[in-house]
Amino acid sequence: MMEYAGFGGLIVLVLNIWAIVSIIGSSASTGAKVGWTLLVLVLPIVGFIIWFFAGPRSRSAAV
């Protein structure tokens, strides 16, 4: 059981790092970037889900 919990935590960590890198690379304002990053850091799973559906997109996705 502990192996699955560790694996799940690793998946959440990787997804949150991906979200933060995408937020920083977006064309959003600095304040919006800080807000989204704090949301993802403070609420890792819920923040990631909210960012995935409503957050700023990276510059490469907008082109």
N, CA, C, O and CB atoms as a CASP TS submission, in Angstrom:
PFRMAT TS
TARGET T0000
AUTHOR 0000-0000-0000
METHOD Language model
MODEL 1
PARENT N/A
ATOM      1  N   MET     1       0.826  -1.196   0.000  1.00  0.00           N
ATOM      2  CA  MET     1       0.000   0.000   0.000  1.00  0.00           C
ATOM      3  C   MET     1       0.867   1.257   0.000  1.00  0.00           C
ATOM      4  O   MET     1       0.527   2.229  -0.674  1.00  0.00           O
ATOM      5  CB  MET     1      -0.938   0.000   1.209  1.00  0.00           C
ATOM      6  N   MET     2       1.954   1.264   0.721  1.00  0.00           N
ATOM      7  CA  MET     2       2.823   2.436   0.789  1.00  0.00           C
ATOM      8  C   MET     2       3.480   2.721  -0.556  1.00  0.00           C
ATOM      9  O   MET     2       3.746   3.879  -0.877  1.00  0.00           O
ATOM     10  CB  MET     2       3.893   2.241   1.859  1.00  0.00           C
ATOM     11  N   GLU     3       3.745   1.679  -1.351  1.00  0.00           N
ATOM     12  CA  GLU     3       4.372   1.889  -2.643  1.00  0.00           C
ATOM     13  C   GLU     3       3.463   2.704  -3.560  1.00  0.00           C
ATOM     14  O   GLU     3       3.936   3.556  -4.313  1.00  0.00           O
ATOM     15  CB  GLU     3       4.717   0.548  -3.290  1.00  0.00           C
ATOM     16  N   TYR     4       2.155   2.440  -3.494  1.00  0.00           N
ATOM     17  CA  TYR     4       1.209   3.172  -4.320  1.00  0.00           C
ATOM     18  C   TYR     4       1.081   4.626  -3.871  1.00  0.00           C
ATOM     19  O   TYR     4       0.940   5.524  -4.701  1.00  0.00           O
ATOM     20  CB  TYR     4      -0.151   2.492  -4.286  1.00  0.00           C
ATOM     21  N   ALA     5       1.128   4.854  -2.580  1.00  0.00           N
ATOM     22  CA  ALA     5       1.037   6.220  -2.068  1.00  0.00           C
ATOM     23  C   ALA     5       2.254   7.030  -2.513  1.00  0.00           C
ATOM     24  O   ALA     5       2.116   8.194  -2.890  1.00  0.00           O
ATOM     25  CB  ALA     5       0.923   6.218  -0.525  1.00  0.00           C
ATOM     26  N   GLY     6       3.423   6.437  -2.473  1.00  0.00           N
ATOM     27  CA  GLY     6       4.633   7.115  -2.923  1.00  0.00           C
ATOM     28  C   GLY     6       4.599   7.399  -4.411  1.00  0.00           C
ATOM     29  O   GLY     6       5.028   8.464  -4.854  1.00  0.00           O
ATOM     30  N   PHE     7       4.090   6.453  -5.182  1.00  0.00           N
ATOM     31  CA  PHE     7       3.981   6.633  -6.627  1.00  0.00           C
ATOM     32  C   PHE     7       2.975   7.725  -6.959  1.00  0.00           C
ATOM     33  O   PHE     7       3.209   8.531  -7.859  1.00  0.00           O
ATOM     34  CB  PHE     7       3.578   5.318  -7.304  1.00  0.00           C
ATOM     35  N   GLY     8       1.858   7.759  -6.242  1.00  0.00           N
ATOM     36  CA  GLY     8       0.853   8.807  -6.448  1.00  0.00           C
ATOM     37  C   GLY     8       1.407  10.175  -6.115  1.00  0.00           C
ATOM     38  O   GLY     8       1.141  11.144  -6.827  1.00  0.00           O
ATOM     39  N   GLY     9       2.170  10.267  -5.045  1.00  0.00           N
ATOM     40  CA  GLY     9       2.801  11.532  -4.676  1.00  0.00           C
ATOM     41  C   GLY     9       3.793  11.999  -5.721  1.00  0.00           C
ATOM     42  O   GLY     9       3.902  13.195  -5.996  1.00  0.00           O
ATOM     43  N   LEU    10       4.514  11.059  -6.302  1.00  0.00           N
ATOM     44  CA  LEU    10       5.467  11.399  -7.354  1.00  0.00           C
ATOM     45  C   LEU    10       4.745  11.921  -8.596  1.00  0.00           C
ATOM     46  O   LEU    10       5.203  12.869  -9.234  1.00  0.00           O
ATOM     47  CB  LEU    10       6.325  10.176  -7.712  1.00  0.00           C
ATOM     48  N   ILE    11       3.629  11.306  -8.931  1.00  0.00           N
ATOM     49  CA  ILE    11       2.839  11.774 -10.077  1.00  0.00           C
ATOM     50  C   ILE    11       2.326  13.189  -9.833  1.00  0.00           C
ATOM     51  O   ILE    11       2.391  14.032 -10.728  1.00  0.00           O
ATOM     52  CB  ILE    11       1.655  10.821 -10.349  1.00  0.00           C
ATOM     53  N   VAL    12       1.819  13.458  -8.633  1.00  0.00           N
ATOM     54  CA  VAL    12       1.329  14.806  -8.300  1.00  0.00           C
ATOM     55  C   VAL    12       2.471  15.816  -8.372  1.00  0.00           C
ATOM     56  O   VAL    12       2.282  16.927  -8.868  1.00  0.00           O
ATOM     57  CB  VAL    12       0.685  14.824  -6.886  1.00  0.00           C
ATOM     58  N   LEU    13       3.644  15.445  -7.887  1.00  0.00           N
ATOM     59  CA  LEU    13       4.799  16.338  -7.940  1.00  0.00           C
ATOM     60  C   LEU    13       5.175  16.673  -9.374  1.00  0.00           C
ATOM     61  O   LEU    13       5.405  17.838  -9.699  1.00  0.00           O
ATOM     62  CB  LEU    13       5.987  15.710  -7.225  1.00  0.00           C
ATOM     63  N   VAL    14       5.240  15.672 -10.226  1.00  0.00           N
ATOM     64  CA  VAL    14       5.601  15.903 -11.633  1.00  0.00           C
ATOM     65  C   VAL    14       4.556  16.775 -12.326  1.00  0.00           C
ATOM     66  O   VAL    14       4.913  17.682 -13.078  1.00  0.00           O
ATOM     67  CB  VAL    14       5.749  14.560 -12.381  1.00  0.00           C
ATOM     68  N   LEU    15       3.283  16.514 -12.084  1.00  0.00           N
ATOM     69  CA  LEU    15       2.230  17.324 -12.703  1.00  0.00           C
ATOM     70  C   LEU    15       2.279  18.774 -12.219  1.00  0.00           C
ATOM     71  O   LEU    15       2.070  19.698 -13.004  1.00  0.00           O
ATOM     72  CB  LEU    15       0.854  16.721 -12.405  1.00  0.00           C
ATOM     73  N   ASN    16       2.552  18.971 -10.936  1.00  0.00           N
ATOM     74  CA  ASN    16       2.634  20.332 -10.407  1.00  0.00           C
ATOM     75  C   ASN    16       3.841  21.082 -10.964  1.00  0.00           C
ATOM     76  O   ASN    16       3.749  22.277 -11.244  1.00  0.00           O
ATOM     77  CB  ASN    16       2.700  20.301  -8.885  1.00  0.00           C
ATOM     78  N   ILE    17       4.967  20.396 -11.127  1.00  0.00           N
ATOM     79  CA  ILE    17       6.142  21.034 -11.728  1.00  0.00           C
ATOM     80  C   ILE    17       5.832  21.423 -13.169  1.00  0.00           C
ATOM     81  O   ILE    17       6.198  22.510 -13.615  1.00  0.00           O
ATOM     82  CB  ILE    17       7.375  20.091 -11.673  1.00  0.00           C
ATOM     83  N   TRP    18       5.156  20.533 -13.897  1.00  0.00           N
ATOM     84  CA  TRP    18       4.765  20.838 -15.280  1.00  0.00           C
ATOM     85  C   TRP    18       3.844  22.051 -15.320  1.00  0.00           C
ATOM     86  O   TRP    18       3.991  22.916 -16.183  1.00  0.00           O
ATOM     87  CB  TRP    18       4.072  19.621 -15.933  1.00  0.00           C
ATOM     88  N   ALA    19       2.894  22.119 -14.390  1.00  0.00           N
ATOM     89  CA  ALA    19       1.969  23.247 -14.344  1.00  0.00           C
ATOM     90  C   ALA    19       2.712  24.549 -14.052  1.00  0.00           C
ATOM     91  O   ALA    19       2.443  25.567 -14.689  1.00  0.00           O
ATOM     92  CB  ALA    19       0.885  23.006 -13.284  1.00  0.00           C
ATOM     93  N   ILE    20       3.633  24.530 -13.110  1.00  0.00           N
ATOM     94  CA  ILE    20       4.368  25.740 -12.742  1.00  0.00           C
ATOM     95  C   ILE    20       5.241  26.216 -13.900  1.00  0.00           C
ATOM     96  O   ILE    20       5.312  27.415 -14.169  1.00  0.00           O
ATOM     97  CB  ILE    20       5.233  25.486 -11.496  1.00  0.00           C
ATOM     98  N   VAL    21       5.903  25.288 -14.586  1.00  0.00           N
ATOM     99  CA  VAL    21       6.718  25.666 -15.743  1.00  0.00           C
ATOM    100  C   VAL    21       5.837  26.267 -16.833  1.00  0.00           C
ATOM    101  O   VAL    21       6.225  27.244 -17.472  1.00  0.00           O
ATOM    102  CB  VAL    21       7.492  24.444 -16.290  1.00  0.00           C
ATOM    103  N   SER    22       4.673  25.700 -17.047  1.00  0.00           N
ATOM    104  CA  SER    22       3.746  26.225 -18.041  1.00  0.00           C
ATOM    105  C   SER    22       3.218  27.601 -17.642  1.00  0.00           C
ATOM    106  O   SER    22       3.064  28.481 -18.489  1.00  0.00           O
ATOM    107  CB  SER    22       2.585  25.258 -18.241  1.00  0.00           C
ATOM    108  N   ILE    23       2.943  27.784 -16.359  1.00  0.00           N
ATOM    109  CA  ILE    23       2.472  29.085 -15.876  1.00  0.00           C
ATOM    110  C   ILE    23       3.539  30.144 -16.094  1.00  0.00           C
ATOM    111  O   ILE    23       3.239  31.237 -16.575  1.00  0.00           O
ATOM    112  CB  ILE    23       2.092  29.011 -14.384  1.00  0.00           C
ATOM    113  N   ILE    24       4.776  29.834 -15.747  1.00  0.00           N
ATOM    114  CA  ILE    24       5.866  30.801 -15.901  1.00  0.00           C
ATOM    115  C   ILE    24       6.096  31.134 -17.371  1.00  0.00           C
ATOM    116  O   ILE    24       6.436  32.270 -17.702  1.00  0.00           O
ATOM    117  CB  ILE    24       7.159  30.258 -15.274  1.00  0.00           C
ATOM    118  N   GLY    25       5.915  30.157 -18.255  1.00  0.00           N
ATOM    119  CA  GLY    25       6.113  30.385 -19.675  1.00  0.00           C
ATOM    120  C   GLY    25       4.928  31.000 -20.383  1.00  0.00           C
ATOM    121  O   GLY    25       4.985  31.230 -21.591  1.00  0.00           O
ATOM    122  N   SER    26       3.861  31.269 -19.667  1.00  0.00           N
ATOM    123  CA  SER    26       2.666  31.827 -20.298  1.00  0.00           C
ATOM    124  C   SER    26       2.826  33.331 -20.519  1.00  0.00           C
ATOM    125  O   SER    26       3.767  33.954 -20.027  1.00  0.00           O
ATOM    126  CB  SER    26       1.418  31.543 -19.437  1.00  0.00           C
ATOM    127  N   SER    27       1.892  33.887 -21.265  1.00  0.00           N
ATOM    128  CA  SER    27       1.937  35.320 -21.534  1.00  0.00           C
ATOM    129  C   SER    27       1.070  36.113 -20.549  1.00  0.00           C
ATOM    130  O   SER    27       0.766  37.280 -20.797  1.00  0.00           O
ATOM    131  CB  SER    27       1.485  35.596 -22.965  1.00  0.00           C
ATOM    132  N   ALA    28       0.680  35.502 -19.457  1.00  0.00           N
ATOM    133  CA  ALA    28      -0.137  36.175 -18.452  1.00  0.00           C
ATOM    134  C   ALA    28       0.693  37.228 -17.720  1.00  0.00           C
ATOM    135  O   ALA    28       1.922  37.227 -17.789  1.00  0.00           O
ATOM    136  CB  ALA    28      -0.721  35.153 -17.449  1.00  0.00           C
ATOM    137  N   SER    29       0.005  38.116 -17.026  1.00  0.00           N
ATOM    138  CA  SER    29       0.712  39.148 -16.264  1.00  0.00           C
ATOM    139  C   SER    29       1.458  38.519 -15.094  1.00  0.00           C
ATOM    140  O   SER    29       1.197  37.378 -14.715  1.00  0.00           O
ATOM    141  CB  SER    29      -0.272  40.226 -15.756  1.00  0.00           C
ATOM    142  N   THR    30       2.377  39.272 -14.537  1.00  0.00           N
ATOM    143  CA  THR    30       3.175  38.766 -13.425  1.00  0.00           C
ATOM    144  C   THR    30       2.297  38.431 -12.226  1.00  0.00           C
ATOM    145  O   THR    30       2.514  37.417 -11.562  1.00  0.00           O
ATOM    146  CB  THR    30       4.239  39.785 -13.028  1.00  0.00           C
ATOM    147  N   GLY    31       1.320  39.266 -11.947  1.00  0.00           N
ATOM    148  CA  GLY    31       0.416  39.002 -10.821  1.00  0.00           C
ATOM    149  C   GLY    31      -0.380  37.721 -11.014  1.00  0.00           C
ATOM    150  O   GLY    31      -0.566  36.949 -10.074  1.00  0.00           O
ATOM    151  N   ALA    32      -0.852  37.498 -12.243  1.00  0.00           N
ATOM    152  CA  ALA    32      -1.602  36.269 -12.528  1.00  0.00           C
ATOM    153  C   ALA    32      -0.702  35.050 -12.398  1.00  0.00           C
ATOM    154  O   ALA    32      -1.129  34.012 -11.893  1.00  0.00           O
ATOM    155  CB  ALA    32      -2.218  36.323 -13.936  1.00  0.00           C
ATOM    156  N   LYS    33       0.537  35.171 -12.848  1.00  0.00           N
ATOM    157  CA  LYS    33       1.478  34.055 -12.727  1.00  0.00           C
ATOM    158  C   LYS    33       1.724  33.714 -11.263  1.00  0.00           C
ATOM    159  O   LYS    33       1.749  32.541 -10.890  1.00  0.00           O
ATOM    160  CB  LYS    33       2.808  34.391 -13.424  1.00  0.00           C
ATOM    161  N   VAL    34       1.905  34.741 -10.432  1.00  0.00           N
ATOM    162  CA  VAL    34       2.132  34.515  -8.999  1.00  0.00           C
ATOM    163  C   VAL    34       0.907  33.866  -8.367  1.00  0.00           C
ATOM    164  O   VAL    34       1.034  32.927  -7.581  1.00  0.00           O
ATOM    165  CB  VAL    34       2.465  35.845  -8.281  1.00  0.00           C
ATOM    166  N   GLY    35      -0.268  34.360  -8.706  1.00  0.00           N
ATOM    167  CA  GLY    35      -1.500  33.789  -8.155  1.00  0.00           C
ATOM    168  C   GLY    35      -1.697  32.338  -8.538  1.00  0.00           C
ATOM    169  O   GLY    35      -2.006  31.507  -7.685  1.00  0.00           O
ATOM    170  N   TRP    36      -1.521  32.024  -9.813  1.00  0.00           N
ATOM    171  CA  TRP    36      -1.686  30.632 -10.250  1.00  0.00           C
ATOM    172  C   TRP    36      -0.633  29.730  -9.623  1.00  0.00           C
ATOM    173  O   TRP    36      -0.936  28.605  -9.225  1.00  0.00           O
ATOM    174  CB  TRP    36      -1.610  30.538 -11.778  1.00  0.00           C
ATOM    175  N   THR    37       0.605  30.214  -9.531  1.00  0.00           N
ATOM    176  CA  THR    37       1.667  29.401  -8.927  1.00  0.00           C
ATOM    177  C   THR    37       1.364  29.131  -7.463  1.00  0.00           C
ATOM    178  O   THR    37       1.537  28.005  -6.996  1.00  0.00           O
ATOM    179  CB  THR    37       3.034  30.098  -9.065  1.00  0.00           C
ATOM    180  N   LEU    38       0.917  30.139  -6.733  1.00  0.00           N
ATOM    181  CA  LEU    38       0.559  29.930  -5.329  1.00  0.00           C
ATOM    182  C   LEU    38      -0.597  28.948  -5.183  1.00  0.00           C
ATOM    183  O   LEU    38      -0.594  28.117  -4.275  1.00  0.00           O
ATOM    184  CB  LEU    38       0.195  31.257  -4.675  1.00  0.00           C
ATOM    185  N   LEU    39      -1.580  29.039  -6.068  1.00  0.00           N
ATOM    186  CA  LEU    39      -2.709  28.109  -6.020  1.00  0.00           C
ATOM    187  C   LEU    39      -2.229  26.671  -6.208  1.00  0.00           C
ATOM    188  O   LEU    39      -2.655  25.774  -5.480  1.00  0.00           O
ATOM    189  CB  LEU    39      -3.751  28.469  -7.097  1.00  0.00           C
ATOM    190  N   VAL    40      -1.350  26.450  -7.175  1.00  0.00           N
ATOM    191  CA  VAL    40      -0.849  25.098  -7.435  1.00  0.00           C
ATOM    192  C   VAL    40       0.016  24.611  -6.271  1.00  0.00           C
ATOM    193  O   VAL    40      -0.011  23.426  -5.939  1.00  0.00           O
ATOM    194  CB  VAL    40      -0.042  25.065  -8.752  1.00  0.00           C
ATOM    195  N   LEU    41       0.782  25.509  -5.651  1.00  0.00           N
ATOM    196  CA  LEU    41       1.640  25.099  -4.541  1.00  0.00           C
ATOM    197  C   LEU    41       0.860  24.830  -3.259  1.00  0.00           C
ATOM    198  O   LEU    41       1.158  23.880  -2.536  1.00  0.00           O
ATOM    199  CB  LEU    41       2.681  26.157  -4.283  1.00  0.00           C
ATOM    200  N   VAL    42      -0.140  25.665  -2.976  1.00  0.00           N
ATOM    201  CA  VAL    42      -0.885  25.536  -1.717  1.00  0.00           C
ATOM    202  C   VAL    42      -1.899  24.393  -1.783  1.00  0.00           C
ATOM    203  O   VAL    42      -2.073  23.659  -0.810  1.00  0.00           O
ATOM    204  CB  VAL    42      -1.603  26.853  -1.387  1.00  0.00           C
ATOM    205  N   LEU    43      -2.563  24.243  -2.922  1.00  0.00           N
ATOM    206  CA  LEU    43      -3.549  23.168  -3.111  1.00  0.00           C
ATOM    207  C   LEU    43      -3.087  22.296  -4.275  1.00  0.00           C
ATOM    208  O   LEU    43      -3.576  22.471  -5.391  1.00  0.00           O
ATOM    209  CB  LEU    43      -4.993  23.750  -3.380  1.00  0.00           C
ATOM    210  N   PRO    44      -2.168  21.369  -4.053  1.00  0.00           N
ATOM    211  CA  PRO    44      -1.528  20.668  -5.161  1.00  0.00           C
ATOM    212  C   PRO    44      -2.491  19.971  -6.126  1.00  0.00           C
ATOM    213  O   PRO    44      -2.376  20.169  -7.336  1.00  0.00           O
ATOM    214  CB  PRO    44      -0.588  19.664  -4.615  1.00  0.00           C
ATOM    215  N   ILE    45      -3.408  19.186  -5.647  1.00  0.00           N
ATOM    216  CA  ILE    45      -4.274  18.433  -6.548  1.00  0.00           C
ATOM    217  C   ILE    45      -5.398  19.313  -7.082  1.00  0.00           C
ATOM    218  O   ILE    45      -5.617  19.375  -8.291  1.00  0.00           O
ATOM    219  CB  ILE    45      -4.853  17.210  -5.835  1.00  0.00           C
ATOM    220  N   VAL    46      -6.100  19.983  -6.198  1.00  0.00           N
ATOM    221  CA  VAL    46      -7.213  20.846  -6.609  1.00  0.00           C
ATOM    222  C   VAL    46      -6.687  22.015  -7.446  1.00  0.00           C
ATOM    223  O   VAL    46      -7.293  22.376  -8.455  1.00  0.00           O
ATOM    224  CB  VAL    46      -7.988  21.372  -5.368  1.00  0.00           C
ATOM    225  N   GLY    47      -5.579  22.599  -7.038  1.00  0.00           N
ATOM    226  CA  GLY    47      -4.992  23.706  -7.787  1.00  0.00           C
ATOM    227  C   GLY    47      -4.587  23.299  -9.185  1.00  0.00           C
ATOM    228  O   GLY    47      -4.774  24.059 -10.135  1.00  0.00           O
ATOM    229  N   PHE    48      -4.024  22.087  -9.321  1.00  0.00           N
ATOM    230  CA  PHE    48      -3.650  21.600 -10.642  1.00  0.00           C
ATOM    231  C   PHE    48      -4.880  21.420 -11.528  1.00  0.00           C
ATOM    232  O   PHE    48      -4.863  21.784 -12.704  1.00  0.00           O
ATOM    233  CB  PHE    48      -2.886  20.282 -10.524  1.00  0.00           C
ATOM    234  N   ILE    49      -5.932  20.865 -10.968  1.00  0.00           N
ATOM    235  CA  ILE    49      -7.151  20.638 -11.744  1.00  0.00           C
ATOM    236  C   ILE    49      -7.756  21.972 -12.194  1.00  0.00           C
ATOM    237  O   ILE    49      -8.166  22.114 -13.346  1.00  0.00           O
ATOM    238  CB  ILE    49      -8.178  19.835 -10.914  1.00  0.00           C
ATOM    239  N   ILE    50      -7.811  22.947 -11.280  1.00  0.00           N
ATOM    240  CA  ILE    50      -8.347  24.263 -11.638  1.00  0.00           C
ATOM    241  C   ILE    50      -7.473  24.909 -12.705  1.00  0.00           C
ATOM    242  O   ILE    50      -7.989  25.465 -13.674  1.00  0.00           O
ATOM    243  CB  ILE    50      -8.439  25.177 -10.392  1.00  0.00           C
ATOM    244  N   TRP    51      -6.152  24.840 -12.537  1.00  0.00           N
ATOM    245  CA  TRP    51      -5.247  25.417 -13.533  1.00  0.00           C
ATOM    246  C   TRP    51      -5.424  24.728 -14.882  1.00  0.00           C
ATOM    247  O   TRP    51      -5.420  25.392 -15.918  1.00  0.00           O
ATOM    248  CB  TRP    51      -3.784  25.304 -13.067  1.00  0.00           C
ATOM    249  N   PHE    52      -5.577  23.415 -14.881  1.00  0.00           N
ATOM    250  CA  PHE    52      -5.684  22.668 -16.136  1.00  0.00           C
ATOM    251  C   PHE    52      -6.871  23.133 -16.966  1.00  0.00           C
ATOM    252  O   PHE    52      -6.779  23.228 -18.190  1.00  0.00           O
ATOM    253  CB  PHE    52      -5.804  21.175 -15.854  1.00  0.00           C
ATOM    254  N   PHE    53      -7.986  23.423 -16.303  1.00  0.00           N
ATOM    255  CA  PHE    53      -9.183  23.821 -17.033  1.00  0.00           C
ATOM    256  C   PHE    53      -9.309  25.330 -17.228  1.00  0.00           C
ATOM    257  O   PHE    53      -9.909  25.760 -18.213  1.00  0.00           O
ATOM    258  CB  PHE    53     -10.392  23.314 -16.319  1.00  0.00           C
ATOM    259  N   ALA    54      -8.768  26.145 -16.329  1.00  0.00           N
ATOM    260  CA  ALA    54      -9.008  27.586 -16.390  1.00  0.00           C
ATOM    261  C   ALA    54      -7.750  28.440 -16.418  1.00  0.00           C
ATOM    262  O   ALA    54      -7.843  29.658 -16.571  1.00  0.00           O
ATOM    263  CB  ALA    54      -9.831  27.992 -15.234  1.00  0.00           C
ATOM    264  N   GLY    55      -6.593  27.841 -16.277  1.00  0.00           N
ATOM    265  CA  GLY    55      -5.370  28.619 -16.153  1.00  0.00           C
ATOM    266  C   GLY    55      -4.835  29.151 -17.468  1.00  0.00           C
ATOM    267  O   GLY    55      -5.333  28.806 -18.540  1.00  0.00           O
ATOM    268  N   PRO    56      -3.811  30.001 -17.376  1.00  0.00           N
ATOM    269  CA  PRO    56      -3.205  30.557 -18.580  1.00  0.00           C
ATOM    270  C   PRO    56      -2.467  29.471 -19.362  1.00  0.00           C
ATOM    271  O   PRO    56      -1.882  28.560 -18.777  1.00  0.00           O
ATOM    272  CB  PRO    56      -2.244  31.700 -18.218  1.00  0.00           C
ATOM    273  N   ARG    57      -2.502  29.578 -20.661  1.00  0.00           N
ATOM    274  CA  ARG    57      -1.827  28.604 -21.518  1.00  0.00           C
ATOM    275  C   ARG    57      -0.432  29.094 -21.852  1.00  0.00           C
ATOM    276  O   ARG    57      -0.168  30.296 -21.828  1.00  0.00           O
ATOM    277  CB  ARG    57      -2.632  28.352 -22.809  1.00  0.00           C
ATOM    278  N   SER    58       0.461  28.170 -22.163  1.00  0.00           N
ATOM    279  CA  SER    58       1.817  28.542 -22.508  1.00  0.00           C
ATOM    280  C   SER    58       1.839  29.253 -23.859  1.00  0.00           C
ATOM    281  O   SER    58       0.870  29.188 -24.616  1.00  0.00           O
ATOM    282  CB  SER    58       2.726  27.307 -22.530  1.00  0.00           C
ATOM    283  N   ARG    59       2.913  29.910 -24.149  1.00  0.00           N
ATOM    284  CA  ARG    59       3.022  30.664 -25.404  1.00  0.00           C
ATOM    285  C   ARG    59       2.980  29.734 -26.611  1.00  0.00           C
ATOM    286  O   ARG    59       2.394  30.086 -27.634  1.00  0.00           O
ATOM    287  CB  ARG    59       4.317  31.487 -25.425  1.00  0.00           C
ATOM    288  N   SER    60       3.585  28.563 -26.511  1.00  0.00           N
ATOM    289  CA  SER    60       3.613  27.629 -27.640  1.00  0.00           C
ATOM    290  C   SER    60       2.213  27.087 -27.948  1.00  0.00           C
ATOM    291  O   SER    60       1.922  26.782 -29.105  1.00  0.00           O
ATOM    292  CB  SER    60       4.575  26.465 -27.343  1.00  0.00           C
ATOM    293  N   ALA    61       1.356  26.962 -26.959  1.00  0.00           N
ATOM    294  CA  ALA    61      -0.003  26.465 -27.191  1.00  0.00           C
ATOM    295  C   ALA    61      -0.887  27.543 -27.820  1.00  0.00           C
ATOM    296  O   ALA    61      -1.867  27.224 -28.494  1.00  0.00           O
ATOM    297  CB  ALA    61      -0.625  25.977 -25.873  1.00  0.00           C
ATOM    298  N   ALA    62      -0.553  28.801 -27.607  1.00  0.00           N
ATOM    299  CA  ALA    62      -1.363  29.889 -28.136  1.00  0.00           C
ATOM    300  C   ALA    62      -1.074  30.161 -29.608  1.00  0.00           C
ATOM    301  O   ALA    62      -1.885  30.776 -30.300  1.00  0.00           O
ATOM    302  CB  ALA    62      -1.130  31.145 -27.329  1.00  0.00           C
ATOM    303  N   VAL    63       0.060  29.712 -30.077  1.00  0.00           N
ATOM    304  CA  VAL    63       0.457  29.985 -31.472  1.00  0.00           C
ATOM    305  C   VAL    63      -0.152  28.993 -32.414  1.00  0.00           C
ATOM    306  O   VAL    63       0.073  29.070 -33.622  1.00  0.00           O
ATOM    307  CB  VAL    63       1.969  29.963 -31.622  1.00  0.00           C
TER
END
